Structures are given as C-alpha cells and as structure tokens.
C-alpha cells in the first residue's frame, strides 16, 4: 500500500473567513447553514439529489492511453523517479496510474477522486515533468495551479517541493493573508511554477508583477469549491490569459454543474477518469449519527474531546468555535481553534500544533473541511451538522485517508433529525444511528469518550531548540547582525 503524506493535501469552504457571528445555545449554532441546505424548522425545503447535481461527463474522442503499472513505466525525468523513491512513493494510486500516461503526453485531463486518493501527485508530477527542461523569465511563470484556499495552496506547495527540487524548478506560492511584496519578489526572481488562489494572483497581475502568457500547463484543483466561493469570474479571467492551446487539467473530489462551464470552455477532448462517484462513501470510513438531547449535547461533546487520541470537531460559526475551545481548555482538554477570523500565521501555527500532537483537539469551521491532511486522524465530529452533503463528505474526508480507517460522528438533536436523514440520503450514505447520553457506554464505544480531567490547560507555542554554537576563533559577529537576528527569528516563527 502506498502511504505517504505527500499524496494529498489542506483547505476551507466558502464559510471560512466569512462565517456569520451567529450562534446557538452554549457553543453550538442553531442557525441555518450558508450553503443552501434545507432549513431545520420547516422540513419542506427541497434538496437536489446527488445525481441531478452532477453534469454529464464529456466523451473522450481520442482513446486514452492504458494505465501505468508503476512509476518506472512512465516517461518522467530520472530526477523525479529518484525523488519518488526517496519519498517512499513506490506504487501509484489508481488516479495517478490512470491519468499520468495521458497528462505526460500533453492531453487535457478531467479527474475525479475522493479526498486522499492522490490527486496532488496525479497533476503535480505531470506539471513538473513537462516543465522540467524550461527556465522562467522574471514575472513569467510556465505552469500554474489554481486552488480555492490558502491552506490548500500551502499543502500543494509542500507536497510538490521535494519533486520540484529534484528537477531544479522553482515554486512560488501566491495567496492572500501574506505579504504581497514578498510574493512579488519571488515572481520577479523567476518561478517556473506558481500555486495561487485566484484573488491574490489577480492582484499581482494588476500590479504588473505577473504575466500568464507563457503558462503552458494549467491545473484547476477543487474547481467546484472555487465556484461555490464565487471565484468563477476570476478563474475564467485568469484562464483567458494563459497561453492558448496549452494543456489544462481539472481535478476535484466532486464534479457538479458549477464546473460544467469550465470543462466545456477550457478542456479539449479531455481524458476523463473517475476513481469514485462524488457522493460515494469511503469503504474504510464508518459513519455514525448520534441522537442526543439538546441539554446533554454540551457534556457529550466535552467527553468526546477528552478521548485518547486526536479529534477534529466542526461547528458552524467562528464564535461557536471560540466558545467550545475555551470550554475545553478550562475542562483540561488540549484544544485549539481554527477559523477565518484567525490570521494566516495563526492558522498555520495551529495546524502544525495539531499535526505534531501539541494539541489533541482541533475545533474548526468549514475552513478545515477541505485539503487538510493529518496522518492517522481517526475521528471527525460534526458538533453542528452540516447542511450540505458536499460539506459533509469533505469534512469526513479528513479521516480514513490513503487506505487508513476512521469514523465520522454527527451529533443530532431531535429537531435536526429530519434534515440529517435527507442529507445522508443525498450523500449516498447509510449511517449507523445510535441514541446516546453523556457518560453512556455507547458513546465511549463509538468515540472513545471519557470524562475530562477538569484541570485547566494553557496552550503555548512549542519552544524550538536552538542549535548549539561551536566556539570559534576570529572576528566577532557584527553588532548590526546581532540586532537583526530577532527579526529573522520572528519571521521564521510566523511561517511555522
């Protein structure tokens, strides 16, 4: 089994960064969701089915090349093949085996696969291989990856960096929430591949810091989310600027009517590959709907958070996330909050603390629903049930990745049951439904819930060990350099 952290990636949905400041009782939210789902009170609003929400996939005119049995069978530079071996990536995932022979040959590709299926390397290896022999001029990248969120941009960059180094390609990450001057400097210095969110890339183009006319390979990653977030006009404007006749690849976990325009307008005779139906459940993932009474939900959530092992908890709003995080810390649970109201350095630092185990509970809005990859995360809890089946699937996709197992648990109060039943039907999932109470054996059996210590904790940033300085003879370090050192350290801390 090919298990590597580089095979997929992080993100947020359209609620990240713009969550309303409304919330329900305690730390939960009782307001309707912002994604067009049914209301929780009337019960009569209609929802489109998973089938009606999808578009008819285009028919491939030119037959696709057969799937590759291994990476060694692919026409890639020796440096890339060596890097794959060094990273422990030995056997291609199905989506990689199916699409790479065609994308390496220059074909347009439309690929769909569930989260964790290996889409990042499926497009990334082709992009790097086809750009490897070229050198970018200042402000004129040769390859472009468009993504909807900062987190996903960073994860794509992290995943592709070791492979880009192997073929001496320079990557630049262009996202909002970070200094635009530094990103402009990277583009002026020459970067063959740019990984960007649409808004910030447009800003740099408007400033004259980037031109797309030399881009010959363009990738759209999670195009449906870009459409959901209202980025479609910016995306089409950017695609109109890339080199005409270039290669285009569109990869996503879901393909619905929102991306039909992009497929019809920008992909030419694409090779179409679908690993899973967009609403299909992962076979290594268990789905549980836990019926709880509203008065008991607070205690049940706290006990789940106090389990041994990490857990990712989703709520609807920023304020609900902050309240739950504060409550958990006061209860003795090492928790941290992640939402659109946090600065990008804060979000990056929080994710790092969760990944390395410094905190055991990540409490988040839908900003964490896509793209975030955490090794061995076996439990996702919807404290507030999502109101859109795609949000449910992407939240749950943070667990059971790359063949590992995991569980998705949704806490449902009596007035939410009807809406949740419709959502599960739309998602094509038959969950295990259990009535639970705080302290009950069933809650412990399903989630590992246990009573918290009750001793308040404070999460502080881990102290990085400084390398020991060897005693040397000769000139002392200039005072000006000594004064500049703390500034360099603070920049490093912000990026960590």
C-alpha positions as CSV (number, residue, x, y, z in Angstrom):
1,X,0.0,0.0,0.0
2,X,1.3,3.4,-0.9
3,X,1.0,5.5,2.2
4,X,2.7,8.9,2.1
5,X,1.8,12.2,3.4
6,X,2.7,13.8,0.1
7,X,-0.2,12.2,-1.8
8,X,-2.8,14.7,-0.9
9,X,-3.4,18.0,0.8
10,X,-5.5,21.3,3.1
11,X,-8.5,23.9,2.7
12,X,-11.6,25.6,3.6
13,X,-15.1,26.0,2.1
14,X,-16.9,29.2,1.4
15,X,-17.8,29.7,5.0
16,X,-14.1,30.1,6.0
17,X,-13.2,33.7,6.7
18,X,-16.7,34.9,6.4
19,X,-18.7,32.9,9.0
20,X,-21.5,34.9,10.4
21,X,-21.2,35.8,14.0
22,X,-24.4,34.0,15.0
23,X,-24.6,31.0,17.3
24,X,-27.0,28.9,19.2
25,X,-27.0,27.9,22.8
26,X,-23.8,27.2,24.6
27,X,-21.1,26.6,21.9
28,X,-23.3,25.2,19.2
29,X,-25.1,27.0,16.4
30,X,-28.7,26.7,15.6
31,X,-28.9,29.0,12.6
32,X,-29.4,27.6,9.2
33,X,-26.3,26.9,7.2
34,X,-25.0,29.2,4.5
35,X,-24.7,26.6,1.8
36,X,-28.2,26.3,0.5
37,X,-29.2,23.3,2.6
38,X,-32.7,22.7,4.0
39,X,-34.0,24.7,6.9
40,X,-34.0,22.9,10.2
41,X,-37.5,24.1,11.2
42,X,-39.9,23.7,8.3
43,X,-38.7,20.4,6.9
44,X,-40.3,21.1,3.5
45,X,-37.4,22.6,1.5
46,X,-36.4,20.6,-1.4
47,X,-32.8,19.3,-2.0
48,X,-31.3,18.2,-5.3
49,X,-30.2,14.7,-5.4
50,X,-26.6,13.8,-5.9
51,X,-27.3,12.6,-9.4
52,X,-29.2,15.7,-10.5
53,X,-26.5,17.9,-9.2
54,X,-23.8,16.4,-11.5
55,X,-23.2,17.2,-15.1
56,X,-22.8,14.6,-17.9
57,X,-19.1,13.9,-18.2
58,X,-17.7,14.7,-21.7
59,X,-17.0,11.8,-24.0
60,X,-13.3,11.3,-24.9
61,X,-12.9,11.3,-28.7
62,X,-9.2,10.2,-28.7
63,X,-8.8,6.9,-26.8
64,X,-6.9,7.2,-23.6
65,X,-3.6,5.6,-23.1
66,X,-3.6,2.5,-20.8
67,X,-2.9,2.9,-17.1
68,X,0.6,2.5,-15.9
69,X,1.6,-0.4,-13.7
70,X,4.3,1.6,-11.9
71,X,6.1,4.9,-11.9
72,X,9.0,3.4,-13.7
73,X,6.8,2.8,-16.7
74,X,6.1,6.5,-17.1
75,X,8.1,8.9,-19.3
76,X,9.4,11.1,-16.5
77,X,12.8,12.7,-15.8
78,X,15.2,10.5,-13.8
79,X,15.2,13.1,-11.0
80,X,11.5,12.8,-10.5
81,X,11.7,9.0,-10.3
82,X,14.5,9.2,-7.8
83,X,12.6,11.7,-5.7
84,X,9.5,9.4,-5.7
85,X,11.7,6.6,-4.3
86,X,13.3,8.9,-1.7
87,X,9.8,10.0,-0.5
88,X,8.6,6.4,-0.2
89,X,6.1,6.7,-3.0
90,X,6.5,3.3,-4.7
91,X,3.2,2.3,-6.2
92,X,0.9,4.8,-8.0
93,X,-2.7,5.3,-6.7
94,X,-5.4,4.5,-9.2
95,X,-6.0,8.1,-10.2
96,X,-2.2,8.5,-10.8
97,X,-1.8,5.3,-12.8
98,X,-4.8,6.2,-15.0
99,X,-4.1,9.9,-15.7
100,X,-0.3,10.2,-15.7
101,X,0.3,8.4,-19.0
102,X,-2.1,10.8,-20.7
103,X,-1.1,14.0,-18.9
104,X,2.6,13.3,-19.5
105,X,1.7,13.1,-23.2
106,X,0.1,16.5,-23.1
107,X,-3.5,15.5,-23.0
108,X,-6.1,17.6,-21.1
109,X,-7.4,15.7,-18.1
110,X,-10.7,15.7,-16.1
111,X,-10.1,13.7,-12.9
112,X,-12.4,13.0,-10.1
113,X,-11.4,11.2,-6.9
114,X,-12.3,11.2,-3.3
115,X,-10.1,13.2,-0.9
116,X,-6.9,11.2,-0.1
117,X,-6.9,9.4,-3.5
118,X,-3.7,11.0,-4.7
119,X,-4.8,13.9,-6.9
120,X,-2.0,16.2,-6.0
121,X,0.7,14.0,-7.4
122,X,-1.6,13.0,-10.3
123,X,-1.4,16.5,-11.7
124,X,1.8,17.6,-9.9
125,X,4.1,15.0,-11.5
126,X,2.9,15.8,-15.0
127,X,3.2,19.5,-14.4
128,X,6.8,19.2,-13.2
129,X,7.8,16.7,-15.8
130,X,6.5,18.8,-18.7
131,X,8.2,21.9,-17.3
132,X,11.5,20.4,-16.2
133,X,13.6,21.4,-19.2
134,X,12.5,25.0,-19.3
135,X,13.5,28.2,-17.4
136,X,11.1,31.0,-16.5
137,X,11.9,34.7,-17.1
138,X,11.1,37.3,-14.5
139,X,7.4,37.6,-13.8
140,X,6.5,34.9,-16.4
141,X,5.7,31.5,-14.8
142,X,5.5,28.5,-17.1
143,X,3.0,26.4,-15.0
144,X,0.0,27.4,-12.9
145,X,-2.0,25.6,-10.2
146,X,-5.2,27.4,-9.1
147,X,-6.7,26.5,-5.8
148,X,-9.6,27.9,-3.7
149,X,-7.9,28.4,-0.3
150,X,-4.6,29.4,1.3
151,X,-4.4,26.1,3.2
152,X,-4.7,24.1,0.1
153,X,-2.2,26.2,-1.7
154,X,0.4,25.6,1.0
155,X,-0.3,21.9,1.1
156,X,0.1,21.6,-2.6
157,X,3.4,23.5,-2.4
158,X,4.6,21.3,0.4
159,X,3.7,18.2,-1.4
160,X,5.4,19.2,-4.7
161,X,8.5,20.9,-3.3
162,X,10.8,17.8,-3.0
163,X,9.9,16.8,-6.5
164,X,10.4,20.3,-7.9
165,X,13.8,20.4,-6.3
166,X,14.8,17.2,-8.0
167,X,14.3,18.8,-11.4
168,X,15.5,22.2,-10.4
169,X,12.2,24.0,-10.7
170,X,11.3,27.0,-8.6
171,X,7.9,27.2,-6.9
172,X,6.1,30.3,-5.7
173,X,3.0,30.3,-3.5
174,X,0.7,33.2,-4.1
175,X,-2.1,33.6,-1.5
176,X,-4.0,36.3,0.4
177,X,-3.3,37.0,4.1
178,X,0.5,37.0,3.5
179,X,2.8,39.9,2.4
180,X,2.2,40.6,-1.2
181,X,5.6,42.3,-1.6
182,X,7.4,39.0,-0.8
183,X,5.3,37.1,-3.3
184,X,6.0,39.8,-6.0
185,X,9.7,39.4,-5.2
186,X,9.6,35.7,-5.8
187,X,7.9,36.2,-9.1
188,X,10.4,38.8,-10.2
189,X,13.2,36.4,-9.3
190,X,11.7,33.8,-11.7
191,X,9.5,30.9,-10.7
192,X,8.6,28.1,-13.1
193,X,5.5,27.0,-11.2
194,X,3.0,29.2,-9.3
195,X,0.5,27.8,-6.9
196,X,-2.1,30.5,-6.3
197,X,-5.5,31.5,-5.1
198,X,-7.4,33.5,-7.7
199,X,-7.8,36.8,-5.8
200,X,-4.2,37.3,-4.9
201,X,-2.9,36.2,-8.4
202,X,-5.3,38.8,-9.9
203,X,-3.8,41.4,-7.6
204,X,-0.3,40.6,-8.6
205,X,-1.2,40.7,-12.3
206,X,-2.9,44.1,-11.9
207,X,0.3,45.4,-10.2
208,X,2.3,44.2,-13.2
209,X,4.2,41.6,-11.1
210,X,3.0,38.6,-13.1
211,X,2.1,37.7,-16.6
212,X,0.4,34.4,-17.6
213,X,1.1,34.4,-21.4
214,X,3.9,31.9,-21.0
215,X,1.9,29.4,-18.9
216,X,1.6,26.2,-21.0
217,X,0.3,23.9,-18.2
218,X,-2.6,25.0,-16.1
219,X,-4.2,23.0,-13.2
220,X,-7.5,23.7,-11.5
221,X,-7.7,22.0,-8.2
222,X,-11.0,21.7,-6.4
223,X,-12.8,23.8,-9.1
224,X,-16.2,23.1,-7.6
225,X,-15.2,24.8,-4.4
226,X,-13.9,27.8,-6.3
227,X,-17.3,28.1,-8.0
228,X,-19.1,27.7,-4.6
229,X,-16.9,30.5,-3.2
230,X,-17.8,32.9,-6.0
231,X,-14.4,32.8,-7.7
232,X,-15.7,31.7,-11.1
233,X,-15.4,35.1,-12.8
234,X,-11.8,35.5,-11.5
235,X,-10.9,31.9,-12.6
236,X,-12.2,32.4,-16.1
237,X,-10.5,35.7,-16.4
238,X,-7.2,34.1,-15.4
239,X,-7.7,31.1,-17.8
240,X,-8.3,33.5,-20.6
241,X,-4.8,35.0,-20.1
242,X,-2.7,31.7,-20.2
243,X,-1.1,30.6,-23.4
244,X,-3.7,29.5,-25.9
245,X,-3.5,25.8,-26.9
246,X,-1.8,24.9,-23.6
247,X,-2.5,21.9,-21.5
248,X,-5.3,22.1,-18.9
249,X,-6.1,19.7,-16.1
250,X,-9.0,19.8,-13.8
251,X,-9.0,17.6,-10.6
252,X,-11.6,17.6,-7.9
253,X,-13.3,15.4,-5.3
254,X,-16.7,16.4,-6.6
255,X,-17.8,17.4,-10.1
256,X,-21.1,19.2,-10.3
257,X,-22.9,21.6,-12.6
258,X,-20.9,24.5,-11.3
259,X,-17.8,23.4,-13.1
260,X,-19.5,22.3,-16.3
261,X,-18.7,25.7,-17.8
262,X,-15.0,25.3,-17.1
263,X,-15.0,21.8,-18.7
264,X,-16.8,22.8,-21.8
265,X,-14.9,26.1,-22.3
266,X,-11.4,25.2,-21.4
267,X,-10.8,21.5,-21.8
268,X,-10.2,20.0,-25.2
269,X,-11.0,16.3,-25.7
270,X,-10.1,15.6,-22.1
271,X,-9.2,12.1,-20.8
272,X,-11.9,11.5,-18.1
273,X,-11.1,9.4,-15.1
274,X,-13.3,9.0,-12.0
275,X,-12.0,6.9,-9.1
276,X,-15.2,7.2,-7.1
277,X,-18.6,8.6,-7.5
278,X,-18.6,12.1,-6.0
279,X,-21.1,11.0,-3.3
280,X,-19.6,7.6,-2.7
281,X,-18.5,6.7,0.8
282,X,-15.0,5.6,1.6
283,X,-15.1,1.9,2.4
284,X,-12.6,2.3,5.4
285,X,-14.8,5.0,6.9
286,X,-17.6,4.5,9.4
287,X,-20.5,6.9,9.6
288,X,-22.4,7.4,12.9
289,X,-25.3,9.6,13.6
290,X,-25.7,10.0,17.4
291,X,-29.0,11.2,18.6
292,X,-28.6,13.4,21.7
293,X,-30.9,15.7,23.6
294,X,-30.0,19.4,23.4
295,X,-29.4,19.6,27.2
296,X,-26.9,16.7,27.0
297,X,-25.0,17.8,23.9
298,X,-22.6,20.0,25.8
299,X,-21.4,17.3,28.1
300,X,-21.3,14.6,25.3
301,X,-19.1,16.9,23.2
302,X,-16.7,17.5,26.1
303,X,-16.3,13.8,26.8
304,X,-15.6,13.0,23.1
305,X,-13.0,15.8,23.0
306,X,-11.3,14.2,26.1
307,X,-10.7,10.9,24.4
308,X,-7.3,9.4,24.0
309,X,-6.1,10.5,20.5
310,X,-6.8,13.4,18.2
311,X,-10.2,14.5,17.0
312,X,-11.3,17.2,14.6
313,X,-14.6,18.9,15.6
314,X,-16.6,21.1,13.2
315,X,-19.0,23.9,14.2
316,X,-20.9,26.4,12.1
317,X,-19.6,29.7,13.3
318,X,-16.4,31.4,14.5
319,X,-17.9,32.4,17.8
320,X,-19.2,28.8,18.5
321,X,-15.7,27.5,17.7
322,X,-14.1,30.0,20.1
323,X,-16.6,29.2,22.9
324,X,-16.1,25.5,22.6
325,X,-12.3,25.8,22.5
326,X,-12.3,28.0,25.7
327,X,-14.6,25.5,27.4
328,X,-12.4,22.5,26.5
329,X,-9.3,24.2,27.7
330,X,-11.0,25.0,31.0
331,X,-12.0,21.4,31.2
332,X,-8.5,20.1,30.8
333,X,-8.5,19.3,27.1
334,X,-5.7,20.5,24.9
335,X,-7.8,22.2,22.2
336,X,-7.1,24.9,19.6
337,X,-9.4,26.9,17.3
338,X,-9.2,27.3,13.5
339,X,-11.5,29.7,11.6
340,X,-11.5,32.5,9.1
341,X,-11.1,35.1,11.8
342,X,-7.6,34.0,12.5
343,X,-4.6,35.4,10.7
344,X,-2.8,33.1,8.3
345,X,0.3,32.7,10.6
346,X,-2.1,31.8,13.4
347,X,-3.9,29.2,11.2
348,X,-0.6,27.8,10.0
349,X,0.8,27.5,13.6
350,X,-2.5,25.9,14.9
351,X,-2.4,23.3,12.1
352,X,1.2,22.5,12.9
353,X,0.4,22.1,16.6
354,X,-2.4,19.7,15.8
355,X,-0.4,17.7,13.3
356,X,2.6,17.2,15.7
357,X,0.3,16.4,18.7
358,X,0.9,19.5,20.7
359,X,-2.9,19.9,20.8
360,X,-5.2,16.9,20.6
361,X,-8.5,18.6,19.5
362,X,-8.8,21.0,16.6
363,X,-12.1,22.9,16.8
364,X,-12.9,24.4,13.4
365,X,-15.4,25.9,11.0
366,X,-15.5,24.7,7.4
367,X,-12.2,26.4,6.8
368,X,-10.7,22.9,7.7
369,X,-13.2,20.9,5.6
370,X,-11.0,20.5,2.5
371,X,-7.4,19.8,1.8
372,X,-6.1,19.5,5.3
373,X,-4.1,16.3,5.7
374,X,-3.2,14.9,9.1
375,X,-1.6,11.5,9.4
376,X,-3.6,8.9,11.5
377,X,-6.6,11.1,12.3
378,X,-9.3,8.6,13.0
379,X,-12.2,10.7,14.2
380,X,-14.1,13.6,12.8
381,X,-17.1,15.0,14.8
382,X,-19.8,17.2,13.4
383,X,-20.8,19.1,16.6
384,X,-23.0,21.2,14.3
385,X,-24.4,19.0,11.5
386,X,-23.6,20.4,8.0
387,X,-26.5,21.5,5.8
388,X,-24.9,20.5,2.5
389,X,-24.0,16.9,1.5
390,X,-20.7,18.1,-0.1
391,X,-19.7,19.8,3.1
392,X,-20.4,16.5,5.0
393,X,-18.3,14.5,2.6
394,X,-15.4,16.9,2.7
395,X,-15.4,17.2,6.5
396,X,-15.4,13.5,6.7
397,X,-12.6,13.2,4.2
398,X,-10.1,14.4,6.8
399,X,-10.1,10.9,8.2
400,X,-9.7,7.5,6.5
401,X,-7.2,8.8,4.1
402,X,-4.8,6.8,2.0
403,X,-6.4,3.5,3.0
404,X,-6.4,4.2,6.7
405,X,-9.6,3.7,8.7
406,X,-11.6,6.3,10.6
407,X,-15.0,7.4,11.8
408,X,-17.3,10.4,11.2
409,X,-19.7,11.2,14.0
410,X,-22.5,13.7,13.8
411,X,-24.3,14.9,16.9
412,X,-28.0,15.4,16.0
413,X,-30.7,16.9,18.3
414,X,-34.4,16.0,17.8
415,X,-35.2,19.0,15.7
416,X,-32.3,18.2,13.3
417,X,-33.1,14.6,12.6
418,X,-35.3,15.0,9.5
419,X,-32.8,17.3,7.8
420,X,-29.9,14.9,8.6
421,X,-31.8,12.0,7.2
422,X,-32.3,13.9,3.9
423,X,-28.6,14.9,3.8
424,X,-27.4,11.4,4.3
425,X,-29.6,10.1,1.5
426,X,-28.3,12.8,-0.8
427,X,-24.7,11.9,0.1
428,X,-25.5,8.2,-0.6
429,X,-24.6,7.1,2.9
430,X,-26.4,4.8,5.3
431,X,-25.1,5.7,8.7
432,X,-25.3,3.8,12.0
433,X,-27.7,5.6,14.2
434,X,-27.5,5.4,18.0
435,X,-29.2,7.1,20.9
436,X,-26.5,8.3,23.3
437,X,-26.1,10.3,26.5
438,X,-23.1,11.7,28.2
439,X,-21.3,9.0,30.2
440,X,-23.1,6.2,28.4
441,X,-21.2,3.1,27.3
442,X,-22.4,3.5,23.7
443,X,-20.8,7.0,23.5
444,X,-17.5,5.6,24.8
445,X,-17.6,2.6,22.4
446,X,-18.2,4.6,19.3
447,X,-15.9,7.6,20.0
448,X,-13.7,6.7,22.9
449,X,-15.4,9.4,25.0
450,X,-14.3,9.8,28.6
451,X,-14.5,12.3,31.5
452,X,-12.0,15.2,31.2
453,X,-9.5,15.9,34.0
454,X,-11.1,19.2,34.9
455,X,-7.7,20.8,35.3
456,X,-7.5,23.9,33.0
457,X,-4.7,23.9,30.5
458,X,-3.0,26.7,28.5
459,X,-1.6,26.0,25.0
460,X,1.7,27.8,24.4
461,X,3.8,27.7,21.3
462,X,6.4,24.9,21.5
463,X,9.9,26.3,22.2
464,X,12.2,25.5,19.3
465,X,15.6,24.3,20.4
466,X,18.4,26.5,19.0
467,X,21.4,24.7,17.6
468,X,24.4,24.8,19.9
469,X,27.0,27.3,18.7
470,X,30.5,25.9,18.5
471,X,33.3,28.1,19.9
472,X,35.2,29.7,17.1
473,X,38.2,32.0,16.9
474,X,38.3,35.0,14.8
475,X,36.2,38.1,14.3
476,X,33.1,38.5,16.5
477,X,29.7,38.8,14.8
478,X,29.0,42.4,13.9
479,X,26.6,44.2,16.3
480,X,24.2,45.1,13.4
481,X,23.8,41.4,12.5
482,X,23.1,40.6,16.1
483,X,20.4,43.2,16.3
484,X,18.8,41.8,13.1
485,X,18.7,38.2,14.4
486,X,15.5,38.5,16.4
487,X,13.7,39.9,13.4
488,X,14.7,37.0,11.3
489,X,13.6,34.6,14.0
490,X,10.2,36.2,14.3
491,X,9.6,35.8,10.6
492,X,10.5,32.2,10.8
493,X,8.1,31.7,13.8
494,X,5.3,33.3,11.8
495,X,5.8,30.9,9.0
496,X,6.0,27.8,11.2
